[in-house]
């Protein structure tokens, strides 16, 4: 099979090209109507609807929806190498996320104010782990571990059913620390977590990646339950200079293209020869991969390509506007390039840091915003599962010091009772 990825100059991109690169979406609108019906049925009928949709969409007749014990047993069903890999990855992710846990704090100010902030975990969260017969142990680790580190009381996991569930995914769910696991996937799984059923525990927040049906369901239930974000197909931008090895840049593009035919993969460089060498290397590597058709489709995506910038500044401006899920910087002065880019889900610096390291085992989280979401939010973290509360105490002198400011602003807003709540305390103090 022959494939080709174009080299385009950023300066020559037309309006349609820019729309393709900068207005990516998760493709959920086409299924919103069907998803709305699924969600409503599960909300009203509970397990009955879950089982019906599982039979219809997954072609599986599920016995017990809850499979928590099966996950524990799965750890003994996998080989030592895979068990060790799961445990190492989970340990690294756990270590990184423990470093994120914020500390409660209080501070006393000289004018009589005592202010602080405290953090408390949510009680119940749901994690969607893609699966079925496929194995996605990394997604289990990435979704569950931060919630456990945050101190969430009950972590419920949903994962698609299959005639034989993949034991590697189940083992990872157990190692990561899930409290309850349900064999249900798709929109019906999201609805079950959002509203609860006879079997599935209702949660306060749902996180985790999934296909467009899962993403559309998260959009549908948002408001009744919190979600992380609406993630679409995988994305990578590789910023490279003339020192970059084109083979390594191409490997990053092909690796992300392997995820999904709708994945977006982009290399940006300010060197013409490097651009053309990257394109040639992509063609060669893509044709040698097992998932060649998926890769080829992703490379043909209008939001994929090798882009030639007139300068590294233009390359950086493009990357910032793109706000990629994954950003790889393979350049001599990668730190200075990083300093000029604010919008990216996760950054991979240098030639020895493949995106796959973050996907699996370096410790950072791979559940990341797509579709430009990195302009306004970050990826999954311990903070995702925490709520913060501000705390304050005023001394008598502190209230006296601040009283005039409060009453002046309250009077200006026409909120006389607010002002009076302060004046009463000051009057009582002066009696």
Buried (B, 14 or more C-beta within 10 A) or exposed (E): EEBEBEBBEBEEBEEEBEEBBBEBBBBBEEBEEEBBEBBBBBBEEBBEBBBBBBEEBBEBEBEEBBBBEBBBEBBEEBEEEBBEBBBEBBBBBBEBBEEBBEEEEEEEEEEBBBBBBBBEBBEBBBBBBBBBBEBBBBBBBBBBBBBBBBBBEBBBBBBBBBEEBBBBBBBBBBBBBBBBBBBBBBBBBBBBBBBBBEBBBBBBBBBBBBBBBBBBBBBBBBEEBBBBBBBBBBBBBBBBBEEBBBBBBBBBBBBBBBBBBBBBBBBBBBBEEBBBBBBBBBBEBBBEBEBBEBBBBBBBBEBBBBBBBEEBEBBBBBBBEBBBBBBBBBBEEBEEBBEEBEBBBBBBBEBEBBBBBBBBBBBBBBBBBBBBBBBEEBBBBBBBBBEEEEEEEBEEEBBBBBBEEBBEEBEEEEEEEBBEEBBEBBEEEEE
